[in-house]
Amino acid sequence: MQMSEARRFQQLRGHLSYLKLNDAAEALNRVLDQARTERMSLTAALERLLEIEVEATEGRRLAARERFACLPEPWTLNDFDFAAQPGVDEKLIRDLATLRFLDDASNVLFVGPPGVGKTMLSVALGRAAVDAGHRVYFTTAAELAARCHKAALEGRWKTCMRFFAGPKLLIIDELGYLPLPEDGASALFQVINQRYLKSSTILTTNVGIADWVGAFGDATVAAAMLDRLLHRAAVAGIDGPSYRLRGHQNQAETLRKGVNARVS
């Protein structure tokens, strides 16, 4: 009987490994011991074994989505101090955090001067989307333009366009901070156009919507891009104190108090 049970155990582990349920196979002995100790039913033991495999699989998938997303910081919405930035419409941000805008391929535009929290909010929404199981990709406008330009030179334009069309949520940061190359605005339009009504885009910019024509040089491209972005979009204009400078000031004040305390 002992040999029979041992063989059955090895066969069960072999079946789990063959089906690539490796975490369940690794946990099998532990779960069987737990089942005997706690007098678990066969159903409960099997459920526990498969739960271990599901949790491990989801952990790997989450890690893969995080790597692909290329989010620059691990920010979440809990890290944003709404009280310190009265220029942010907290109700709107909380609604966006439900990710309902992804369901109908709506866009989000964060518009405002440098340092007011546009990137932090976009990353926080991106993080929420990653955690919810969506594919997300973060890039700056300059990086996107450079990547498209290189792809065009190397004959990989269609591949590059497919890449940017893929994510459920594409975050394009810092539009307007650096001048785009001659073909940069056209490349950005192509990306926006192929995602139109299919997937969502978050865009942060320091250029007011009324000034896009002057900022991008080509009035036709700017108008066409805005038309597609704003058709289904939430626009969050942020006009307040620099969130970033406030952090530096608080840090400097803390250091100053520490120095004064040591001197006294």
HELIX and SHEET records of a PDB file:
HELIX    1   1 GLN A    2  TYR A   18  1                                  17    
HELIX    2   2 ASN A   22  GLU A   38  1                                  17    
HELIX    3   3 LEU A   42  ALA A   69  1                                  28    
HELIX    4   4 LEU A   77  ASP A   79  5                                   3    
HELIX    5   5 PHE A   82  ALA A   84  5                                   3    
HELIX    6   6 GLU A   90  LEU A   96  1                                   7    
HELIX    7   7 ARG A  100  LEU A  102  5                                   3    
HELIX    8   8 LYS A  118  ASP A  131  1                                  14    
HELIX    9   9 ALA A  141  LEU A  153  1                                  13    
HELIX   10  10 TRP A  157  ALA A  165  1                                   9    
HELIX   11  11 GLY A  184  ARG A  195  1                                  12    
HELIX   12  12 ILE A  209  ASP A  211  5                                   3    
HELIX   13  13 TRP A  212  PHE A  216  1                                   5    
HELIX   14  14 ALA A  219  HIS A  231  1                                  13    
HELIX   15  15 TYR A  243  VAL A  263  1                                  21    
SHEET    1   A 5 VAL A 136  THR A 140  0                                        
SHEET    2   A 5 LEU A 169  LEU A 175  1                                        
SHEET    3   A 5 SER A 200  THR A 205  1                                        
SHEET    4   A 5 ASN A 107  VAL A 111  1                                        
SHEET    5   A 5 ALA A 233  GLY A 237  1                                        
END                                                                             
